[in-house]
Amino acid sequence: MPGEIVSIAIFELLPGSEAEALETTRALLAALAKGGYCRDLMYRDPNSPNLYVLVRYWKSEQARRAALEDTEVLRCYAKLAHEVRTIKVYETLEEVEL
């Protein structure tokens, strides 16, 4: 979609917090969808079941900024900080014309 901003986060669930981390992730995605900020796709590596890749399509830069001021979204991010280990984040990816 024109104007969308693609972001990718690679993370792993911390041992002992797997169920909580997935529940917090569900709450985060629900809060983001409720605010209409973005759409998300999440993938898991079948060879490393605690390794996840989240692909986020922000509607716009304005939507991304608004999400970072949403208290429900911020609460989920704060909780996730104790449940996952972030490996790599790509804040903005540009499409390559082929």
Stockholm file with secondary structure:
# STOCKHOLM 1.0

chainA/1-98         MPGEIVSIAIFELLPGSEAEALETTRALLAALAKGGYCRDLMYRDPNSPNLYVLVRYWKSEQARRAALEDTEVLRCYAKLAHEVRTIKVYETLEEVEL
#=GR chainA/1-98 SS CTTCEEEEEEEEECTTCHHHHHHHHHHHHHHHHHHTCEEEEEEEETTEEEEEEEEEEESCHHHHHHHTTCHHHHHHHHHHTTTEEEEEEEEEECCCCC
#=GC SS_cons        CTTCEEEEEEEEECTTCHHHHHHHHHHHHHHHHHHTCEEEEEEEETTEEEEEEEEEEESCHHHHHHHTTCHHHHHHHHHHTTTEEEEEEEEEECCCCC
//
